[in-house]
Amino acid sequence: MVMGEDLLAIYAEAADERRAEQAQRPAACPNDGTPLEAGPRGELHCRFDGWRWPDNRTD
């Protein structure tokens, strides 16, 4: 049986993984998976739905 300390460790690990993922530049749009393209100022955008990084970050 999983005890409280085990659950806290699982939660902490998941939180660490989420922070690490959010710190990376995305390769694809999180909404539709379309590869992101670089804009003139280095921002990334989705040609399909207009999602932008870092403007539309969800962290």
C-alpha positions as CSV (number, residue, x, y, z in Angstrom):
1,M,0.0,0.0,0.0
2,V,1.2,3.5,-0.8
3,M,1.8,5.6,2.2
4,G,1.5,9.4,2.6
5,E,5.2,9.9,2.3
6,D,5.3,7.9,-0.9
7,L,2.5,10.0,-2.3
8,L,4.3,13.2,-1.4
9,A,7.4,11.9,-3.2
10,I,5.4,11.1,-6.3
11,Y,3.8,14.6,-6.2
12,A,7.2,16.3,-5.8
13,E,8.7,14.3,-8.7
14,A,5.8,15.2,-10.9
15,A,6.1,18.9,-10.0
16,D,9.8,18.8,-10.8
17,E,9.2,17.2,-14.2
18,R,6.5,19.8,-15.0
19,R,8.9,22.6,-14.2
20,A,11.6,21.1,-16.3
21,E,9.2,20.6,-19.3
22,Q,7.9,24.2,-19.0
23,A,11.5,25.6,-19.0
24,Q,12.2,24.1,-22.4
25,R,11.2,25.7,-25.7
26,P,8.3,23.8,-27.2
27,A,8.8,22.1,-30.6
28,A,5.1,21.8,-31.4
29,C,1.8,23.7,-30.6
30,P,0.3,22.3,-27.4
31,N,-3.2,22.7,-28.9
32,D,-2.8,20.8,-32.2
33,G,0.7,19.4,-32.4
34,T,1.7,21.6,-35.4
35,P,5.4,22.3,-35.5
36,L,6.1,25.8,-34.3
37,E,7.8,28.4,-36.6
38,A,10.2,31.1,-35.5
39,G,9.0,34.7,-35.9
40,P,11.2,37.7,-36.6
41,R,11.9,38.4,-33.0
42,G,12.7,34.8,-32.0
43,E,9.2,34.1,-30.7
44,L,7.6,30.8,-31.8
45,H,4.1,30.6,-33.3
46,C,1.7,28.1,-34.7
47,R,0.7,28.7,-38.2
48,F,-2.6,26.8,-37.8
49,D,-4.1,28.4,-34.7
50,G,-1.9,31.4,-33.9
51,W,-0.6,30.1,-30.5
52,R,2.6,31.9,-29.5
53,W,5.4,31.2,-27.2
54,P,6.3,32.7,-24.8
55,D,3.1,34.8,-25.0
56,N,0.6,31.9,-24.4
57,R,2.6,30.0,-21.8
58,T,0.4,28.3,-19.3
59,D,2.8,28.0,-16.3
